[in-house]
Amino acid sequence: MTLDEYQHQALRTAAHVRPDRDGWAMASMGLAGEAGEVVDELKKHLFHGHAYRRDALIRELGDVLWYAAVLAHLAGASLDEVATANVLKLRERYPAGFSHERSKDRGLT
C-alpha cells in the first residue's frame, strides 16, 4: 500500500472533519494526543518494566498516521507529497547521512 492509498482509505473515516477552525484543531490535537500515546506505550516498557508490546505500538503509530493523513488533506497535500518533501529536506540537511556534528550546525536561522 502506498501512502496515498492509505490516505484515501483513512479519509473514508474522516468525512466529519471539515476544513475549518474546528477541523484543524481536532486533527492537530488528535495528532498530538496519539503521539503522546506512542510515548506512553514506550515509557511503560522502558521505565515501568512492562513487556514490549509491538502490536500496541503499531496500533498507536497507526493512529498517528491517521491524523497526519487528515492534516495533510486539510492542507491540500497528499501523504506521498509530505513524505517526498521530508526526504528532500533530510537530504539537504544531511547530504552524507545523519551526523551529530551536522545536527549541531545545520545553517538554520
Protein Blocks (a to p, Z undefined) as FASTA:
>chain_A
ZZklmmmmmmmmmmmpccbfklmmmmmmmmmmmmmmmmmmmmmmmmnopacdfklmmmmm
mmmmmmmmmmmmmnopafklmmmmmmmmmmmmmmnopafklmmmnopZZ
